[in-house]
């Protein structure tokens, strides 16, 4: 279930997850690639919570495209672990939207992974500035 950040909380949104056995590698920890799935799902739920719809944007000819992801793995997640993916969004320049995301173990609050995801809006495959509507929805408190 998604949630908005409380007053004074730098995070705009959070979504709780539970590690499933099939997400583990041979070492018994979550495979690194699965963190990108967690982060992506949280971004999509955040967009929906803010009234933005990928299908509607695509139908209008505008597509958000991830073009860079940096992930720092801090403490492994294991089978049955509960964790929260939280995020906040910022802008860099006139074209780039940046999602800062963390996966935090529950209830301990230990940081499992942190990501910086750079996104550009495109029209016909070419970068375009995000619309005022998109910016307002993403950056609203």
N, C-alpha and C positions, 0 to 999 in steps of 0.2 A: 504494500500500500504506500502511496506517495505522500509526502508531507512537505510543507513549506518550512523554511527556517524561522525560528523564533526571533523576536526583536533582539538585535545585537549579535545574532548568530550570522557569521559570514557566509554560511551555506544557504543556497536558495531552495534546495530540494533534497530529499533523501528517500531511498527505496530499500526495503529490507529483503534479503535473500537468505537461502539455506543451501549449503553445499550438498550436491548430489553425488553419489558414488561414481557415476560414469564421468564426472568432470576431473577425476584424479588421474595422475600418471603413475608409473610403476613405483615411484618413491612414496606414494600415499598422500601426496599433496596436490592441490589444484594445479592443473597444467596451465602454464603461463598464457596460452591462447584464450583460455576461458575468461580471463579477466577482461579482455576486450569485449566479449559477449555481455558480461555484467555491466560494464561501462556503457556500451551501446544501448542496452535495454533501459538503463536508467535515463539516458538522454532522451530516448523516445517517449518514455512515460512523462518526463519533465515537459517536453514539447506539448504532449496531449493535455497535461494539466494547465498549460499556459494558453490553450485554445488554438494551438498550431497543429496542422495536419499535413503529413508528408504527401499523401495522395492528392490533396487539394493544391498544395504548392506545385507538385509535378504537373497536374492538369493545367495549372496557370503558366507552365513553362519554366518554372524555377525549381532547381534542385540543390539542396545542401549536400556538399561533398566533403568528406573527411580527406584531408591531404597530408596530415602529419599527426602521429601519435607517439608520445614518449611515455613509457611506463617504468616506474621504479618499484621493484618488488622488495618489500621490507620484512614481512613475517608471514610464513605460509599459512594458507587456509587448508583445513582437513575435512574429511567426511563428517557431515552433521553440523559443522560450524554455522552459526548464524552471523550475518554481517550486514552492515549498512553501506550502501553506495550513496555518497552525497556529492553534490556538485554546486558550482557557481559558474556564471558566465561573464566574460568580459569581452571587450573589443580591443583589437590591435590594428591601428590604421583604419582605413575606410572600408576594407574588404574582409578582414579576418575577424571571425568570432572564435573565442577560445574558451573551451570548457575545462575547468580545473575540477578533477574528480578524485575521490578517495574511497577505498574500500576499508572499512573499519570493523574490527571484530566486536561482536556483542556477547556479553555485556561489558567486556573489559575495556573497550575503546582503543585497543592496540591497532596501530596502522598496519594493514596487510599490504596495500599497494596504493600508489598515487600516480595519477595520469594527467597529462596536458594534451588536449585534443584540439587541433586547429581545423576549423571548418570554413569553407568558402561557399557562398551562394553562386550558382552558375545558371546561365540562360544559354541554351544551345551549346553547352560545353565551354563557355567562356565565363570567367569570373565577373560578377556584378555586385555592387554594394547591396547589403541586405536592406529590405524595405523598412521604412519608418515603423510600420506595423509590427514587423518581426523584431526589430530592435526593442521597441517598447514592451512587447510581450516577454522577451527574454531577459531584459534588464530590470523589469519591475521588481520592487522589493517583495 
